[in-house]
Amino acid sequence: MANTPTTPTSGHLSQFLSQTLFAPDRWFNLGLEVVTSSVPSSTPDRSTPTTGGPATPRTPRFAGLDGLRALAVILVIVYHLVPGTLVGGYLGVDIFFVISGFLITSLLLRERENTGRIHLGSFWKRRARRLLPALTTVVLVCSSAALLVGGDVLVGLGQQVLGAATFSYNWLAIGAGSSYFDETTPELFRNLWSLAVEEQFYLVWPLVILVLTLPFARRARAWIIGAIAATSAVWMIVQFSIGTGSAGADSTRVYYGTDTHSFGLAIGALLALLPRFRLDAARFWSRQARAGLALAGTVAFFALIAIAAFMPTDSPVVYRGGLLVVALLTAVVISASTAPDATLGKVLDAAPFRWVGERSYGLYLWHWPVFVLASAALPAMVSAESDRWITAGIALAITVLAAWFSYRFIETPIRRDGFRAIAGRFGRAWRGSRPSIVRVATATAAAVAAIALTASAISVAPRVGAAEAAIEVGKAAIEQPTSPVAEPIALPGGDQITAIGDSVMLASAPTLTEDFPGIHIDAVVSRQMKDLPDLVTKLIADGELRPTLLVGLGTNGPIDASTLDEVLGLVGPTTQVVLVNVQAPRDWTAGVNRTLTAVARQNRNVELANWRDAISPRLDLLSPDRIHPGGPIGGGIYTGAVRDALQRLAELPPLLNNNDYGLSPRPV
């Protein structure tokens, strides 16, 4: 019973913290010690070359990390395949960042400790063997499939392939003004932004470690890496505040930037430097400290899941410390799962988690382009909310199958034997038996066909997608000056209408301006209902709010009735309000439409423009995303729904006083 862990008291937790996190002087007196594994050091690493190159120390396997990888990739896949189900699933990428920083730094320091040097060429060669086979396969296969599907999935393909080939996807996207949050034309390889950040880290970090292992830097290296992490986190907050902190602003620059989003990698690297977290360093761990760390790791693990369920990307908290908290919690989970005899590590090492974790790289690469292609190939299924789960299921099945095949037949052989050995084996197969010649000829033909189809796809890729083209036409219509009609009409003229909306209203702007000359349209991509009170307040303050307010919001996220109640309180009962409901293959649209309908029924000066029911019989008139009008006919249906709502408001009889009903005045 003497070795049975006990539940930590507050005194035990204090002892744990004082012995670990708050004892930096103990970090430096052990030289270049690095995390090793409770698994014997003879355990082979799948990424260790078996032929050629300088000797490289075998990397230990860290308990629990495959399970943590599994959690990360599951969060991201659910976030992408079923939008709205797990609003914070994107944080799986930040979990990956911390794991990568921890493992890569551990590998570099272990090599330095065992061999007295860090061989940069071998390190980068191992990274190439690990990353390039799966990445090349995904890009060629999915680009070829995109050519067959056609349409919006080809938009910007050349730039995306260039970003994949040069590991600069994030910066090319930032330079081109692409948005991570824009769903009008989903980029086929949008998920490669995070791979670009990691590869840039792999390129630079070995050079940093070389400097930090010099004698003058040994005692300060933990502080230096901590400063790098803190600087990146603070820079994210600053960039968000000065560049994208306003309501409705896009945060892609902050989210994609290597400078603003590297703190997770640095925090993982810092963890690898702390000898207190050696897997075989049992002398550092008292029974109370182990129990405290186990409790902290378990709490951190479930905290990550809770954040994934409740922290959407449009929350300012994400960029003002939220992602930093995720990185720190991940570091705690890694510490707890890799500690000696850790129960959390054993749980995360369960066979299903191990299986998913080992293939997490392939699952991450495949899931997004496969989902984009499936959504484009099955538009009718995507347009129906209940059938979107079928599309997600099809995409998931293809993703798992493709990731398994890639891992088994492409990634593992190249990672184990190297490019040169595989090329030699490939060449010898041409001189082998007839079955081997058939196999190698088939593989060669498939590779050549994929390269040719990818080149063709890049050459025919349109500049913009159908939805984006409609939005551009809408912007031009808004910017073109129009004169209000002079003759009186039954409905309010355009000069009496202020319209506030999102990209759907933008795409419908040409017909709105044609039917209501002089209408003032303020519509931007990705705007949400929560931005409406601030916009209306400014219009009122500037004296620019017109007697009729047209609101077309709700496509980009759930809404709250209290937001609309606030707006109605601002405009008062004399302003006529038209609310346009939503047509979009998103989980939240049913709730949005119910809220809009309820508010319209409860307020005499509010009417519902039933865009969803009006367009439902003619979804073929929408863009491939099944959200935006694809041309003037679809835009005309949108405008017709607005016109019908205005007509119903115009036909309301005026409110009457008591005397108007023939009633006697109240006694005084």
Sequence and secondary structure as in RCSB ss.txt:
>XXXX:A:sequence
MANTPTTPTSGHLSQFLSQTLFAPDRWFNLGLEVVTSSVPSSTPDRSTPTTGGPATPRTPRFAGLDGLRALAVIL
VIVYHLVPGTLVGGYLGVDIFFVISGFLITSLLLRERENTGRIHLGSFWKRRARRLLPALTTVVLVCSSAALLVG
GDVLVGLGQQVLGAATFSYNWLAIGAGSSYFDETTPELFRNLWSLAVEEQFYLVWPLVILVLTLPFARRARAWII
GAIAATSAVWMIVQFSIGTGSAGADSTRVYYGTDTHSFGLAIGALLALLPRFRLDAARFWSRQARAGLALAGTVA
FFALIAIAAFMPTDSPVVYRGGLLVVALLTAVVISASTAPDATLGKVLDAAPFRWVGERSYGLYLWHWPVFVLAS
AALPAMVSAESDRWITAGIALAITVLAAWFSYRFIETPIRRDGFRAIAGRFGRAWRGSRPSIVRVATATAAAVAA
IALTASAISVAPRVGAAEAAIEVGKAAIEQPTSPVAEPIALPGGDQITAIGDSVMLASAPTLTEDFPGIHIDAVV
SRQMKDLPDLVTKLIADGELRPTLLVGLGTNGPIDASTLDEVLGLVGPTTQVVLVNVQAPRDWTAGVNRTLTAVA
RQNRNVELANWRDAISPRLDLLSPDRIHPGGPIGGGIYTGAVRDALQRLAELPPLLNNNDYGLSPRPV
>XXXX:A:secstr
 TT      HHHHHHHHHHTTT THHHHTTTT     SS TTS  TTS SSSSS        TTHHHHHHHHHHH
HHHHHHSTTSSTTGGGHHHHHHHHHHHHHHHHHHHHHHHHSS  HHHHHHHHHHHHHHHHHHHHHHHHHHHHHH 
GGGGTTHHHHHHHHHHT HHHHHHHHT  TT  SS  TTTTHHHHHHHHHHHHHHHHHHHHHTSGGGTTTHHHHH
HHHHHHHHHHHHHHIIIII STT   HHHHH TTTS HHHHHHHHHHH GGG TT GGG  HHHHHHHHHHHHHH
HHHHHHHHHH  TT HHIIIIIHHHHHHHHHHHHHHHHSTT HHHHHHTSHHHHHHHHTHHHHHHHHHHHHHHHH
HH HHHHHSTTTHHHHHHHHHHHHHHHHHHHIIIIIHHHHHHHHHHHHHHHHHHTTS HHHHHHHHHHHHHHHHH
HHHHHHHHHH  SS HHHHHHHHHHHHHHS     SS  SS  GGGEEEEE HHHHHHHHHHHHHSTT EEEE T
T  GGGHHHHHHHHHHTT   SEEEEE  TTS   HHHHHHHHHHH TTSEEEEE    SSTTHHHHHHHHHHHH
HH TTEEEE HHHHHGGGGGGB TTSSSB SHHHHHHHHHHHHHHHHHHHTS     TGGGT      
